[in-house]
Amino acid sequence: MQSTLTQDNLSAWRAGEHLPHIYTQQFIDIFTTYGGGGSTLSLLILMLTICHSKRIRELGKLAIVPGIFGINEPVIFGLPVVLNPIIAIPFIIVPVVNTLISGVVFTLGWVPYTNGVMLPWTTPPIISGWLSTGSIYGSILQLFELVLGILIYYPFIKMLDNQYLDEEKKAAELEDIDIDFSMV
């Protein structure tokens, strides 16, 4: 269904007519999930900037480049997001919020509808917003939603960061204890 709506918009755009549909495949790919499912690019930015856990920071370094291009398996399975109740909450909330905000912004006419040009889903944010709408306002919307995603993920990743810091501290303390098992 989505590709049909995208084709309708492309046909209208080519004919110079009003674009009929907001919710197209391009809308979903470009305005709801930055960095892959769960809009994890916001999470990755936090992992690199505010987290102190070595485990999280190293994963952030490894996952940021793929995340920019919408590939988020490194963070999904490395953090992990899978079966992690702390991160699962914003992982679900952020794309829903992005969809609602984008829908309202497009409906109000603040950003032109996606024009039907099929960009690869791996096109990075900011560039994809501009190309898919033909307007800098598409890029501004993406930037706004990335920042909003950062604000939503922040308390959750801080909780996880503190948990991992405690685990790392305990592991370091255990390494410092030198037990002589020859006496046992």
C-alpha positions as CSV (number, residue, x, y, z in Angstrom):
1,M,0.0,0.0,0.0
2,Q,2.8,2.4,0.9
3,S,4.5,2.1,-2.5
4,T,1.2,2.9,-4.2
5,L,0.8,6.1,-2.2
6,T,4.4,7.0,-3.0
7,Q,3.8,6.5,-6.7
8,D,0.6,8.6,-6.5
9,N,2.7,11.4,-5.0
10,L,5.4,11.0,-7.7
11,S,2.8,11.2,-10.5
12,A,1.2,14.3,-9.0
13,W,4.6,15.9,-8.4
14,R,5.6,15.3,-12.1
15,A,2.3,16.7,-13.3
16,G,2.8,19.8,-11.0
17,E,-0.4,18.9,-9.1
18,H,-1.0,18.9,-5.3
19,L,0.5,15.8,-3.7
20,P,-2.3,13.7,-2.3
21,H,-0.7,11.6,0.5
22,I,1.2,12.3,3.7
23,Y,1.8,8.7,4.8
24,T,4.0,7.2,2.1
25,Q,6.9,4.8,2.3
26,Q,9.3,7.8,2.1
27,F,7.4,9.4,5.1
28,I,8.0,6.3,7.2
29,D,11.7,5.7,6.1
30,I,12.7,9.3,6.3
31,F,10.6,11.0,9.1
32,T,10.0,8.3,11.7
33,T,13.0,6.1,12.3
34,Y,16.4,7.9,12.3
35,G,19.2,5.4,12.5
36,G,16.9,2.4,12.1
37,G,14.0,0.9,14.1
38,G,13.5,2.7,17.3
39,S,15.1,5.8,15.9
40,T,18.4,4.8,17.5
41,L,20.5,7.5,16.0
42,S,19.4,9.7,19.0
43,L,20.5,6.9,21.3
44,L,23.9,6.6,19.6
45,I,24.5,10.3,19.9
46,L,23.9,10.1,23.7
47,M,26.1,7.0,23.9
48,L,29.0,9.0,22.5
49,T,28.4,12.2,24.3
50,I,27.1,11.7,27.9
51,C,27.8,8.0,28.8
52,H,30.7,7.2,31.0
53,S,30.6,3.4,30.8
54,K,33.4,2.0,28.7
55,R,31.1,-0.7,27.4
56,I,28.5,1.9,26.1
57,R,31.1,4.4,24.7
58,E,33.0,1.7,22.8
59,L,29.7,0.3,21.3
60,G,28.7,3.9,20.4
61,K,32.0,4.4,18.5
62,L,31.5,1.2,16.6
63,A,27.8,1.7,15.8
64,I,27.6,5.5,15.0
65,V,28.6,5.2,11.3
66,P,26.2,2.4,10.5
67,G,23.6,4.2,12.5
68,I,23.9,7.3,10.4
69,F,22.9,5.2,7.4
70,G,20.0,3.5,9.2
71,I,21.7,0.3,10.2
72,N,21.2,-0.3,13.8
73,E,21.9,-4.0,14.4
74,P,25.1,-3.2,16.3
75,V,23.3,-1.2,18.9
76,I,20.2,-3.5,18.9
77,F,22.2,-6.6,19.8
78,G,25.3,-4.9,21.4
79,L,23.7,-2.7,24.0
80,P,21.4,-4.8,23.9
81,V,18.0,-3.2,23.1
82,V,16.5,-6.7,22.7
83,L,14.9,-7.8,25.9
84,N,16.1,-4.7,27.7
85,P,13.2,-3.1,29.6
86,I,15.1,0.1,30.3
87,I,15.8,0.9,26.6
88,A,12.6,-0.8,25.2
89,I,10.4,2.0,26.4
90,P,12.0,4.9,24.5
91,F,12.7,2.5,21.6
92,I,8.9,2.2,21.2
93,I,8.0,5.8,22.1
94,V,10.5,7.8,19.9
95,P,9.2,6.5,16.5
96,V,5.6,7.0,17.6
97,V,6.3,10.6,18.7
98,N,8.2,11.2,15.4
99,T,5.2,9.9,13.4
100,L,2.8,12.1,15.3
101,I,4.8,15.2,15.0
102,S,5.7,14.6,11.4
103,G,2.0,13.9,10.6
104,V,0.9,17.2,12.2
105,V,3.7,19.2,10.6
106,F,2.9,17.9,7.2
107,T,-0.9,18.3,7.7
108,L,-0.4,22.0,8.7
109,G,1.7,22.5,5.6
110,W,4.9,23.5,7.4
111,V,6.8,20.9,5.5
112,P,5.9,19.8,1.9
113,Y,4.7,16.2,1.5
114,T,7.3,13.7,0.3
115,N,7.5,14.0,-3.4
116,G,7.6,10.3,-4.3
117,V,11.2,10.2,-5.3
118,M,12.4,6.8,-3.9
119,L,15.5,7.5,-1.9
120,P,17.3,4.5,-0.4
121,W,16.3,4.0,3.3
122,T,20.1,4.3,4.0
123,T,20.2,8.0,3.0
124,P,21.3,9.9,6.1
125,P,19.0,12.3,7.9
126,I,19.2,16.0,7.0
127,I,20.1,15.1,3.4
128,S,17.1,12.8,3.1
129,G,14.7,15.3,4.5
130,W,15.7,17.9,2.0
131,L,15.7,15.5,-1.0
132,S,12.4,13.8,-0.2
133,T,10.5,17.1,0.3
134,G,12.4,19.4,-1.9
135,S,12.6,21.8,1.0
136,I,15.1,22.7,3.8
137,Y,12.1,22.4,6.2
138,G,12.2,18.7,5.8
139,S,15.8,18.7,7.1
140,I,14.8,21.1,9.9
141,L,12.0,18.7,10.9
142,Q,14.5,15.8,11.0
143,L,16.9,17.8,13.1
144,F,14.2,18.7,15.6
145,E,13.0,15.1,15.9
146,L,16.6,13.9,16.4
147,V,17.0,16.4,19.3
148,L,13.6,15.4,20.7
149,G,14.7,11.7,20.5
150,I,17.8,12.6,22.4
151,L,15.7,14.2,25.2
152,I,13.4,11.1,25.3
153,Y,16.3,8.6,25.4
154,Y,18.3,10.6,27.9
155,P,16.9,9.4,31.3
156,F,16.8,5.8,30.1
157,I,20.4,5.6,28.8
158,K,21.6,7.4,32.0
159,M,20.0,4.6,34.0
160,L,21.6,2.0,31.9
161,D,24.9,3.8,32.0
162,N,24.9,3.9,35.8
163,Q,24.1,0.2,35.9
164,Y,26.9,-0.6,33.6
165,L,29.3,1.7,35.5
166,D,28.5,-0.2,38.7
167,E,29.1,-3.5,37.0
168,E,32.4,-2.3,35.6
169,K,33.4,-1.0,39.0
170,K,32.6,-4.4,40.6
171,A,34.5,-6.2,37.9
172,A,37.6,-4.0,38.4
173,E,37.4,-4.6,42.2
174,L,37.3,-8.3,41.6
175,E,40.4,-8.1,39.4
176,D,42.2,-6.2,42.1
177,I,41.7,-9.0,44.6
178,D,44.5,-11.4,44.3
179,I,43.5,-14.7,45.8
180,D,46.0,-17.4,46.4
181,F,44.3,-20.7,45.6
182,S,47.3,-22.8,46.3
183,M,46.6,-22.5,50.0
184,V,43.1,-24.0,49.6
